[in-house]
Amino acid sequence: MKILISVDIEGVAGVSHSEQVRSGNPEYEQARRWMTAEANAAIDGAFAGGATEVLVNDSHGSFRNLILQDIDARAHIITGKPRSLSMMSGVEQQCQAVFMVGYHAKSQEAGVLAHTINSFAFRHIRINGQALGEAGLYGALAGEYHTPVALITGDDQFIAETAPLFDQVKTAQTKVAHGFASCTSLSPKAACERIRQAAHEAMAIIPKLRPVVIAAPIVCEIETQTPGQADLFAQWPTVERVSSTTLRVRAASMYETIRILNCFSAMSFMLR
């Protein structure tokens, strides 16, 4: 049984500030070690539960955060960008389930470092009228590859927001959010043990899980942080301008939608 583990950093135990998630800051070096440890806990739990192969997708920022020399040698690592499947790269390799480790709540919610794809550019992203964060967006992308989400880990706000999207999903709460940049966290060791146990338990329920599939056509509404960003994204030929900060784009699939969103995210850097 092949498992894809997609690893972000904002939901990792101990992480509470933007300096911890941006390279070039001393605290980032510690946070990426915690991120690597949580990835290893999920890997170990997956193999203990019967996995025969594990892919680990580095899914934060530059996609070059995990300390590769410290990753469990049984796993294969997907690193670097760009990649068309982004945080879900590897799901196309006939995986039986996805684990989302270190994920966070969607933009404008109360979770630690909550955002959706790009905190500078996107205020809200709605798919067929439903506001989704990264877990919902990429979980639906996995669904197009007939792959269910079996495990999610992160803070309490992320768990509460996301668990209802995925049938019977196992959860591992690593911290309680007190706001955007404060929390009560498990110790990194305790978080890893919780993740290891949840990953082990998730393996047993995979045959019962159903992928999340959003029926095409996809109507994606994007609310930007500023009108200037909407001005920029409206240059995309198929974008409909709805208001000063809201755009609408239609797509044939979540795969196409994710590619468009990540292109907008990359475009936004010219306005920084």
C-alpha positions as CSV (number, residue, x, y, z in Angstrom):
1,M,0.0,0.0,0.0
2,K,1.5,3.3,-1.1
3,I,0.9,6.5,1.0
4,L,1.5,10.1,0.2
5,I,2.4,12.3,3.1
6,S,2.1,16.0,2.3
7,V,3.9,18.1,4.9
8,D,3.4,21.8,5.7
9,I,4.9,23.7,8.5
10,E,2.3,26.2,10.1
11,G,0.5,23.3,11.9
12,V,3.6,21.8,13.3
13,A,3.9,21.8,17.2
14,G,5.7,24.8,18.5
15,V,5.3,27.0,15.4
16,S,3.4,30.2,16.2
17,H,5.2,33.1,14.4
18,S,5.9,34.0,10.8
19,E,9.7,34.1,11.4
20,Q,9.5,30.4,12.1
21,V,8.2,29.6,8.6
22,R,10.4,31.8,6.5
23,S,14.0,30.8,5.5
24,G,16.7,33.2,6.6
25,N,15.5,33.5,10.2
26,P,17.3,31.6,12.9
27,E,14.0,30.3,14.3
28,Y,13.1,28.8,10.9
29,E,16.0,26.3,11.2
30,Q,14.5,25.0,14.4
31,A,11.0,24.8,13.0
32,R,12.1,22.8,10.0
33,R,13.7,20.3,12.3
34,W,10.3,20.0,14.1
35,M,8.7,19.7,10.6
36,T,11.1,16.9,9.7
37,A,10.4,15.1,12.9
38,E,6.6,15.2,12.4
39,A,7.1,13.9,8.8
40,N,9.2,11.0,10.3
41,A,6.5,10.2,12.8
42,A,3.9,9.9,10.1
43,I,6.2,7.8,8.0
44,D,6.9,5.4,10.9
45,G,3.2,5.2,11.7
46,A,2.4,4.4,8.1
47,F,4.9,1.6,7.8
48,A,3.9,0.2,11.2
49,G,0.3,0.1,9.9
50,G,1.2,-1.8,6.8
51,A,2.4,0.7,4.2
52,T,4.7,-0.8,1.6
53,E,5.9,2.5,0.1
54,V,5.7,6.1,1.4
55,L,6.2,9.3,-0.6
56,V,6.8,12.5,1.3
57,N,5.9,15.8,-0.4
58,D,7.6,18.9,1.0
59,S,4.7,21.3,0.8
60,H,5.7,24.6,2.3
61,G,6.9,27.8,0.6
62,S,9.8,26.9,-1.6
63,F,9.1,23.2,-1.1
64,R,12.7,22.9,0.2
65,N,12.3,22.8,3.9
66,L,12.6,19.2,5.1
67,I,16.1,18.2,6.2
68,L,16.6,15.3,3.8
69,Q,19.5,13.7,5.5
70,D,17.2,13.2,8.6
71,I,14.2,11.8,6.8
72,D,13.4,8.1,7.5
73,A,15.4,6.2,4.8
74,R,12.4,4.1,3.9
75,A,10.6,7.1,2.4
76,H,11.1,8.8,-0.9
77,I,11.0,12.7,-0.9
78,I,9.4,15.0,-3.4
79,T,11.1,18.4,-3.1
80,G,11.5,21.7,-5.1
81,K,9.2,23.6,-7.4
82,P,7.4,24.4,-9.7
83,R,5.3,21.3,-9.9
84,S,1.8,21.2,-11.5
85,L,0.3,19.1,-8.6
86,S,2.1,21.3,-6.0
87,M,1.2,20.2,-2.5
88,M,-0.3,17.0,-3.8
89,S,2.6,15.9,-6.1
90,G,3.0,12.2,-5.9
91,V,-0.8,11.4,-5.8
92,E,-0.6,10.6,-9.5
93,Q,1.7,7.6,-8.6
94,Q,-1.2,5.3,-7.7
95,C,-1.3,6.1,-4.0
96,Q,-4.0,4.6,-1.8
97,A,-4.3,7.5,0.7
98,V,-3.0,10.9,1.6
99,F,-1.8,12.1,5.0
100,M,-1.8,15.9,5.6
101,V,0.8,16.8,8.3
102,G,1.4,20.2,9.7
103,Y,-1.5,21.9,7.9
104,H,-3.3,25.0,9.0
105,A,-6.7,26.7,8.9
106,K,-7.9,28.7,5.9
107,S,-7.5,32.5,5.4
108,Q,-9.4,34.7,7.8
109,E,-10.0,32.0,10.3
110,A,-8.7,32.0,13.9
111,G,-5.9,29.4,13.5
112,V,-2.2,29.8,13.9
113,L,-0.8,31.5,10.8
114,A,-4.0,30.8,8.9
115,H,-3.9,31.5,5.2
116,T,-4.8,29.9,1.9
117,I,-1.9,29.3,-0.5
118,N,-0.6,32.8,-0.4
119,S,-1.4,35.1,2.5
120,F,-0.2,38.2,0.5
121,A,-2.6,37.6,-2.4
122,F,-5.7,35.6,-1.4
123,R,-8.3,36.5,1.2
124,H,-10.9,33.8,0.2
125,I,-11.0,31.0,-2.3
126,R,-14.4,29.5,-3.0
127,I,-15.1,26.4,-5.1
128,N,-18.6,26.1,-6.4
129,G,-19.7,28.5,-3.7
130,Q,-17.8,26.8,-0.8
131,A,-14.9,28.5,0.9
132,L,-12.0,26.1,1.1
133,G,-8.5,26.2,2.6
134,E,-5.5,24.3,1.4
135,A,-6.6,21.0,2.8
136,G,-10.0,21.2,1.1
137,L,-8.5,22.3,-2.2
138,Y,-5.8,19.7,-2.3
139,G,-8.0,17.0,-0.9
140,A,-10.4,17.6,-3.8
141,L,-7.4,17.4,-6.2
142,A,-6.5,14.0,-4.6
143,G,-10.1,12.9,-5.2
144,E,-9.6,13.4,-8.9
145,Y,-7.0,10.7,-8.6
146,H,-9.4,8.5,-6.6
147,T,-7.3,9.0,-3.5
148,P,-8.9,9.7,-0.1
149,V,-7.4,11.8,2.8
150,A,-6.9,9.5,5.8
151,L,-5.0,11.7,8.3
152,I,-4.9,15.4,9.1
153,T,-2.7,17.1,11.7
154,G,-2.5,20.7,12.9
155,D,-4.1,23.0,15.4
156,D,-7.6,22.8,16.8
157,Q,-9.0,25.4,14.4
158,F,-7.7,23.5,11.4
159,I,-9.0,20.2,12.7
160,A,-12.5,21.6,13.4
161,E,-12.6,23.3,9.9
162,T,-11.3,20.3,8.0
163,A,-12.4,17.1,9.5
164,P,-16.0,17.4,8.3
165,L,-14.8,17.5,4.7
166,F,-13.2,14.1,4.8
167,D,-15.3,11.0,5.7
168,Q,-13.9,9.2,8.9
169,V,-10.5,11.0,8.7
170,K,-8.1,10.4,11.6
171,T,-6.8,13.5,13.3
172,A,-3.9,14.5,15.4
173,Q,-4.2,17.9,17.1
174,T,-0.7,19.4,17.8
175,K,-1.8,22.7,19.5
176,V,-4.6,25.0,20.5
177,A,-4.7,28.3,18.7
178,H,-5.2,31.5,20.7
179,G,-4.9,33.7,17.7
180,F,-2.9,34.2,14.5
181,A,0.4,34.1,16.4
182,S,-0.1,32.4,19.7
183,C,-1.0,28.9,20.9
184,T,-0.7,26.3,23.6
185,S,1.3,23.5,22.0
186,L,2.3,20.0,22.7
187,S,6.0,19.5,23.0
188,P,7.6,18.3,19.7
189,K,8.1,14.9,21.1
190,A,4.6,14.5,22.3
191,A,3.2,15.8,19.0
192,C,5.3,13.2,17.1
193,E,4.0,10.4,19.3
194,R,0.4,11.5,18.7
195,I,1.0,11.7,14.9
196,R,2.7,8.3,14.8
197,Q,-0.2,6.7,16.6
198,A,-2.8,8.5,14.4
199,A,-0.9,7.5,11.2
200,H,-0.9,3.9,12.4
201,E,-4.6,3.9,13.1
202,A,-5.3,5.7,9.7
203,M,-3.8,2.8,7.8
204,A,-6.5,0.5,9.1
205,I,-9.4,2.6,7.8
206,I,-8.1,3.3,4.3
207,P,-10.2,0.6,2.6
208,K,-13.4,2.2,4.0
209,L,-12.6,5.8,2.9
210,R,-14.2,7.6,0.0
211,P,-12.3,10.3,-1.9
212,V,-13.7,13.8,-2.0
213,V,-14.7,14.6,-5.6
214,I,-16.0,18.0,-6.7
215,A,-18.0,17.7,-9.8
216,A,-17.0,19.6,-12.9
217,P,-17.3,22.3,-14.1
218,I,-15.5,24.1,-11.4
219,V,-16.4,27.7,-10.7
220,C,-13.6,29.3,-8.6
221,E,-14.1,32.7,-7.0
222,I,-11.0,34.4,-5.7
223,E,-11.2,37.3,-3.3
224,T,-7.9,39.1,-3.3
225,Q,-6.3,41.1,-0.5
226,T,-6.2,44.3,-2.6
227,P,-7.7,45.7,-5.8
228,G,-4.2,45.9,-7.2
229,Q,-3.9,42.1,-7.0
230,A,-7.2,41.7,-8.8
231,D,-6.0,44.1,-11.5
232,L,-3.0,41.8,-12.0
233,F,-4.9,38.5,-12.0
234,A,-7.6,39.9,-14.3
235,Q,-5.0,39.9,-17.1
236,W,-5.5,36.2,-17.3
237,P,-7.6,35.8,-20.5
238,T,-10.4,33.6,-19.0
239,V,-10.9,35.6,-15.7
240,E,-14.2,37.4,-15.1
241,R,-13.9,40.5,-12.9
242,V,-16.8,40.5,-10.4
243,S,-15.8,43.4,-8.2
244,S,-12.8,45.5,-7.2
245,T,-11.3,42.5,-5.3
246,T,-13.3,39.5,-6.6
247,L,-12.5,37.4,-9.7
248,R,-14.3,34.4,-11.1
249,V,-12.6,31.7,-13.3
250,R,-14.1,28.5,-14.7
251,A,-12.2,25.3,-15.0
252,A,-12.7,21.7,-16.2
253,S,-11.2,20.1,-13.1
254,M,-9.6,20.8,-9.7
255,Y,-6.2,20.0,-11.4
256,E,-6.8,22.9,-13.7
257,T,-8.0,25.1,-10.9
258,I,-5.0,24.4,-8.7
259,R,-2.7,25.2,-11.6
260,I,-4.4,28.6,-12.2
261,L,-4.3,29.5,-8.4
262,N,-0.6,28.7,-8.2
263,C,0.1,30.8,-11.3
264,F,-1.7,33.7,-9.7
265,S,0.3,33.1,-6.5
266,A,3.5,33.3,-8.5
267,M,2.3,36.4,-10.4
268,S,1.7,38.2,-7.1
269,F,5.4,38.4,-6.3
270,M,5.7,41.3,-8.8
271,L,3.6,43.4,-6.5
272,R,5.6,42.8,-3.3
